[in-house]
Amino acid sequence: MLNQLFINADNPLRSMRNFLILICCATAGLVFGCTDNVSSVGNALIGSNERFIIADTTLVGVSDTVFNVSAANGYGGSCVIGKTNETNALAWLRFTSTAVKDSLGACTIDTVELRLAISYTWNTPGTPAEFEIREALTPWTQEGLTRDSLSAAQYGTAVIGRITRTLAVNDTIVIPLDTATVRRMLAYAINPSSAAPFYGFVIIPKPGTTTGMFGYHTSNGSSTVMPTLTVRFHKNDNYDSLYFKYSEDTFVASAKATTNPVLEVRGGVSTWSKITFDLNQIPKESVINNATLELTQISASTQLGVGTPDSLFAFIARKGTDPSSIDSTRRIVGVRKSGTTSIDPVYVFTITTYAQLMIAPGSPYDGIVLHAADNSGSVDHMTLYSSKDPDASKRPRLLVTASKK
């Protein structure tokens, strides 16, 4: 339903307009004194028969869809590992260095330690988490390893390191690693043309356990918290250490699909949602003065992690059969509405520009796509009421104020 305010510069307002002009002129005369050759511009401001419409309306979502995209998580702030009843995540880690010298090949490696700093937790059970570190057996890249390519990524059966402890954000953990495996890593770093390839490490939940989800700081962050590999060695009673701080890492996460008719976004799982509205209710050639998208969270089935923002990202969606087709240069952050309750809170997005683009003649856009604020460094799971919900007050809403001459 449109609520409209008409401003008509017709005869009923002409006297008021002339009265205001007289007041302005009188005031100018008092302030500036006499001025020669003053000419009125009052008749040029608004035509006497021009009509302006200001309309406000609330549009309810008419359709939506939930889908998964094949996205790489290799450039996020956290690398996530773990297992819950519905979500599973494995991490790949490889150290790179140009400082490895040939002389290290004849050294004796005494100890090797992997140091990780915990940056994120999600759905943790409160009991010690158990993880295993194994050797990656196939090539991988940060930008190439995704859920779709996971079946081709192999790792060994031998355990070269273990994690068994309770974990919390800001914890630093030190994991002893098998020295023979790291010797092969060094041999490959010294002479990659002749040594057997070494593709790095894979961190997995211990089989048969439910660990919860944990993220560690990646090499994309501060040098004080990025993964570190310390190799202590000696030769001829001379003891020294080698530190690896530059690394590549990524993780691949999967989750059970939600069967309920809800909107859904998941972080590293890359579950997105698309919403469409019937914008034909807005008069053609209108100017969108304001457009606010409101979405209501289903708090009972939402799980946000520790260490990630309580927000969502919205992108304008292109028309077509691929719901993931978005304009990635246009991103809007949705935040929890001020004063909203903790149960089923409302998230608001100011999408005025999006709405104007969508109503333009021949527009290539037809909706809004949502994904997690931390899409490559978490497995946060947020559910929201959809356009199919029986309670119309909880469906996606687009509040629009538009004007038309």
Protein Blocks (a to p, Z undefined) as FASTA:
>chain_A
ZZddddddbfklmmmmmmmmmmmmmmmmmmnopaehiacfklmmpcfkbccddddddddd
fbdcdddddddfklcfbdcedddfkbccddddddddfkbcfklmmpccfbdcdddddfbd
ehiehiacdddddddfbdcdfklmcfklmmmpccdfbdcbdcdddddehiacdddddfkl
mmmmmmmmmmmmlmccdebjaddddehiaebjaddddfklcfklgccddddddeehiacd
dddfbdcddddddddddfbdcddddfklopacdddddfklpcghiacfbdcddddddfkl
gccdehiacddddddddedjblklccfkbccdddddehiafehpaddddfklmmmmmmpg
hiabfbdcdddfblmlcccdcddddfkbfblklgccdddddddZZ
